[in-house]
Protein backbone atom coordinates (compact mmCIF):
# COMPACT_ATOMS: atom_id res chain seq x y z
CA UNK A 1 0.00 0.00 0.00
CA UNK A 2 1.48 3.37 -0.98
CA UNK A 3 1.29 6.70 0.87
CA UNK A 4 -1.71 7.85 -1.16
CA UNK A 5 -3.60 4.62 -0.38
CA UNK A 6 -2.85 5.00 3.34
CA UNK A 7 -4.10 8.58 3.19
CA UNK A 8 -7.29 7.48 1.43
CA UNK A 9 -7.92 4.81 4.08
CA UNK A 10 -7.33 7.28 6.93
CA UNK A 11 -9.54 9.79 5.16
CA UNK A 12 -12.35 7.27 4.73
CA UNK A 13 -12.22 6.36 8.41
CA UNK A 14 -12.25 10.01 9.44
CA UNK A 15 -15.16 10.75 7.10
CA UNK A 16 -17.10 7.87 8.61
CA UNK A 17 -16.52 9.32 12.08
CA UNK A 18 -17.56 12.75 10.81
CA UNK A 19 -20.78 11.35 9.34
CA UNK A 20 -21.64 9.63 12.61
CA UNK A 21 -20.90 12.78 14.61
CA UNK A 22 -23.02 14.94 12.33
CA UNK A 23 -25.86 12.40 12.44
CA UNK A 24 -25.86 12.68 16.22
CA UNK A 25 -25.87 16.48 16.04
CA UNK A 26 -28.69 16.49 13.48
CA UNK A 27 -30.86 14.12 15.50
CA UNK A 28 -30.54 16.36 18.56
CA UNK A 29 -31.56 19.55 16.75
CA UNK A 30 -35.01 20.86 15.94
CA UNK A 31 -35.81 21.61 12.28
CA UNK A 32 -34.54 25.09 11.45
CA UNK A 33 -32.77 27.05 8.77
CA UNK A 34 -29.74 25.32 7.30
CA UNK A 35 -26.74 25.57 9.55
CA UNK A 36 -23.05 25.21 8.86
CA UNK A 37 -23.31 21.63 10.14
CA UNK A 38 -26.03 20.93 7.56
CA UNK A 39 -23.74 22.06 4.76
CA UNK A 40 -20.84 20.04 6.17
CA UNK A 41 -23.10 16.98 6.33
CA UNK A 42 -24.11 17.53 2.69
CA UNK A 43 -20.45 17.83 1.72
CA UNK A 44 -19.55 14.64 3.57
CA UNK A 45 -22.43 12.82 1.88
CA UNK A 46 -21.22 14.03 -1.53
CA UNK A 47 -17.69 12.86 -0.76
CA UNK A 48 -18.94 9.49 0.46
CA UNK A 49 -20.56 9.13 -2.97
CA UNK A 50 -17.25 10.01 -4.64
CA UNK A 51 -18.47 13.50 -5.66
CA UNK A 52 -15.58 15.50 -4.26
CA UNK A 53 -16.08 18.45 -6.61
CA UNK A 54 -19.71 18.76 -5.48
CA UNK A 55 -18.68 18.69 -1.83
CA UNK A 56 -16.51 21.81 -2.05
CA UNK A 57 -19.33 24.40 -2.44
CA UNK A 58 -21.07 22.81 0.56
CA UNK A 59 -17.96 23.32 2.68
CA UNK A 60 -17.50 26.84 1.34
CA UNK A 61 -21.05 27.73 2.39
CA UNK A 62 -20.47 26.19 5.82
CA UNK A 63 -17.36 28.33 6.20
CA UNK A 64 -19.26 31.48 5.24
CA UNK A 65 -21.72 30.71 8.03
CA UNK A 66 -19.10 29.52 10.51
CA UNK A 67 -15.52 30.44 9.52
CA UNK A 68 -14.01 28.35 12.33
CA UNK A 69 -15.79 25.12 11.43
CA UNK A 70 -13.09 22.48 11.81
CA UNK A 71 -14.90 19.78 9.82
CA UNK A 72 -15.50 22.13 6.89
CA UNK A 73 -11.82 23.03 6.71
CA UNK A 74 -10.62 19.45 7.19
CA UNK A 75 -13.05 17.90 4.71
CA UNK A 76 -12.31 20.63 2.16
CA UNK A 77 -8.71 19.51 2.39
CA UNK A 78 -9.75 15.90 1.88
CA UNK A 79 -11.84 16.82 -1.16
CA UNK A 80 -9.02 18.88 -2.67
CA UNK A 81 -6.59 16.01 -2.03
CA UNK A 82 -8.87 13.54 -3.78
CA UNK A 83 -9.05 15.95 -6.72
CA UNK A 84 -5.23 16.23 -6.64
CA UNK A 85 -5.44 19.96 -5.93
CA UNK A 86 -2.72 19.73 -3.33
CA UNK A 87 -1.99 23.44 -2.83
CA UNK A 88 -5.64 24.07 -1.95
CA UNK A 89 -5.62 20.97 0.26
CA UNK A 90 -2.59 22.31 2.08
CA UNK A 91 -4.34 25.60 2.87
CA UNK A 92 -7.44 23.80 4.13
CA UNK A 93 -5.43 21.44 6.35
CA UNK A 94 -3.40 24.36 7.72
CA UNK A 95 -6.65 26.06 8.73
CA UNK A 96 -7.90 22.83 10.31
CA UNK A 97 -4.66 22.40 12.30
CA UNK A 98 -4.97 25.98 13.56
CA UNK A 99 -8.43 25.11 14.92
CA UNK A 100 -7.61 21.64 16.31
CA UNK A 101 -3.85 21.50 16.90
CA UNK A 102 -4.10 18.35 19.02
CA UNK A 103 -5.91 16.27 16.37
CA UNK A 104 -3.35 13.74 15.02
CA UNK A 105 -5.41 12.93 11.92
CA UNK A 106 -5.14 16.52 10.73
CA UNK A 107 -1.38 16.52 11.14
CA UNK A 108 -1.21 13.31 9.10
CA UNK A 109 -3.29 14.90 6.36
CA UNK A 110 -1.19 18.06 6.51
CA UNK A 111 1.96 15.95 6.19
CA UNK A 112 0.51 14.20 3.14
CA UNK A 113 -0.35 17.58 1.59
CA UNK A 114 3.14 18.92 2.23
CA UNK A 115 4.64 15.77 0.67
CA UNK A 116 2.34 16.07 -2.36
CA UNK A 117 3.56 19.66 -2.78
CA UNK A 118 7.20 18.54 -2.66
CA UNK A 119 7.77 20.10 0.77
CA UNK A 120 9.46 17.11 2.38
CA UNK A 121 10.90 18.76 5.50
CA UNK A 122 7.56 20.32 6.39
CA UNK A 123 5.89 16.96 5.75
CA UNK A 124 8.25 15.29 8.20
CA UNK A 125 7.56 17.97 10.82
CA UNK A 126 3.79 17.55 10.42
CA UNK A 127 4.07 13.77 10.69
CA UNK A 128 6.21 14.11 13.81
CA UNK A 129 3.52 16.32 15.29
CA UNK A 130 0.92 13.67 14.51
CA UNK A 131 2.65 11.15 16.76
CA UNK A 132 3.18 13.49 19.73
C-alpha positions as CSV (number, residue, x, y, z in Angstrom):
1,X,0.0,0.0,0.0
2,X,1.5,3.4,-1.0
3,X,1.3,6.7,0.9
4,X,-1.7,7.8,-1.2
5,X,-3.6,4.6,-0.4
6,X,-2.9,5.0,3.3
7,X,-4.1,8.6,3.2
8,X,-7.3,7.5,1.4
9,X,-7.9,4.8,4.1
10,X,-7.3,7.3,6.9
11,X,-9.5,9.8,5.2
12,X,-12.4,7.3,4.7
13,X,-12.2,6.4,8.4
14,X,-12.3,10.0,9.4
15,X,-15.2,10.8,7.1
16,X,-17.1,7.9,8.6
17,X,-16.5,9.3,12.1
18,X,-17.6,12.7,10.8
19,X,-20.8,11.4,9.3
20,X,-21.6,9.6,12.6
21,X,-20.9,12.8,14.6
22,X,-23.0,14.9,12.3
23,X,-25.9,12.4,12.4
24,X,-25.9,12.7,16.2
25,X,-25.9,16.5,16.0
26,X,-28.7,16.5,13.5
27,X,-30.9,14.1,15.5
28,X,-30.5,16.4,18.6
29,X,-31.6,19.5,16.8
30,X,-35.0,20.9,15.9
31,X,-35.8,21.6,12.3
32,X,-34.5,25.1,11.4
33,X,-32.8,27.1,8.8
34,X,-29.7,25.3,7.3
35,X,-26.7,25.6,9.6
36,X,-23.0,25.2,8.9
37,X,-23.3,21.6,10.1
38,X,-26.0,20.9,7.6
39,X,-23.7,22.1,4.8
40,X,-20.8,20.0,6.2
41,X,-23.1,17.0,6.3
42,X,-24.1,17.5,2.7
43,X,-20.5,17.8,1.7
44,X,-19.6,14.6,3.6
45,X,-22.4,12.8,1.9
46,X,-21.2,14.0,-1.5
47,X,-17.7,12.9,-0.8
48,X,-18.9,9.5,0.5
49,X,-20.6,9.1,-3.0
50,X,-17.3,10.0,-4.6
51,X,-18.5,13.5,-5.7
52,X,-15.6,15.5,-4.3
53,X,-16.1,18.5,-6.6
54,X,-19.7,18.8,-5.5
55,X,-18.7,18.7,-1.8
56,X,-16.5,21.8,-2.1
57,X,-19.3,24.4,-2.4
58,X,-21.1,22.8,0.6
59,X,-18.0,23.3,2.7
60,X,-17.5,26.8,1.3
61,X,-21.1,27.7,2.4
62,X,-20.5,26.2,5.8
63,X,-17.4,28.3,6.2
64,X,-19.3,31.5,5.2
65,X,-21.7,30.7,8.0
66,X,-19.1,29.5,10.5
67,X,-15.5,30.4,9.5
68,X,-14.0,28.4,12.3
69,X,-15.8,25.1,11.4
70,X,-13.1,22.5,11.8
71,X,-14.9,19.8,9.8
72,X,-15.5,22.1,6.9
73,X,-11.8,23.0,6.7
74,X,-10.6,19.5,7.2
75,X,-13.0,17.9,4.7
76,X,-12.3,20.6,2.2
77,X,-8.7,19.5,2.4
78,X,-9.7,15.9,1.9
79,X,-11.8,16.8,-1.2
80,X,-9.0,18.9,-2.7
81,X,-6.6,16.0,-2.0
82,X,-8.9,13.5,-3.8
83,X,-9.0,16.0,-6.7
84,X,-5.2,16.2,-6.6
85,X,-5.4,20.0,-5.9
86,X,-2.7,19.7,-3.3
87,X,-2.0,23.4,-2.8
88,X,-5.6,24.1,-2.0
89,X,-5.6,21.0,0.3
90,X,-2.6,22.3,2.1
91,X,-4.3,25.6,2.9
92,X,-7.4,23.8,4.1
93,X,-5.4,21.4,6.3
94,X,-3.4,24.4,7.7
95,X,-6.7,26.1,8.7
96,X,-7.9,22.8,10.3
97,X,-4.7,22.4,12.3
98,X,-5.0,26.0,13.6
99,X,-8.4,25.1,14.9
100,X,-7.6,21.6,16.3
101,X,-3.8,21.5,16.9
102,X,-4.1,18.3,19.0
103,X,-5.9,16.3,16.4
104,X,-3.3,13.7,15.0
105,X,-5.4,12.9,11.9
106,X,-5.1,16.5,10.7
107,X,-1.4,16.5,11.1
108,X,-1.2,13.3,9.1
109,X,-3.3,14.9,6.4
110,X,-1.2,18.1,6.5
111,X,2.0,16.0,6.2
112,X,0.5,14.2,3.1
113,X,-0.3,17.6,1.6
114,X,3.1,18.9,2.2
115,X,4.6,15.8,0.7
116,X,2.3,16.1,-2.4
117,X,3.6,19.7,-2.8
118,X,7.2,18.5,-2.7
119,X,7.8,20.1,0.8
120,X,9.5,17.1,2.4
121,X,10.9,18.8,5.5
122,X,7.6,20.3,6.4
123,X,5.9,17.0,5.7
124,X,8.3,15.3,8.2
125,X,7.6,18.0,10.8
126,X,3.8,17.6,10.4
127,X,4.1,13.8,10.7
128,X,6.2,14.1,13.8
129,X,3.5,16.3,15.3
130,X,0.9,13.7,14.5
131,X,2.6,11.1,16.8
132,X,3.2,13.5,19.7
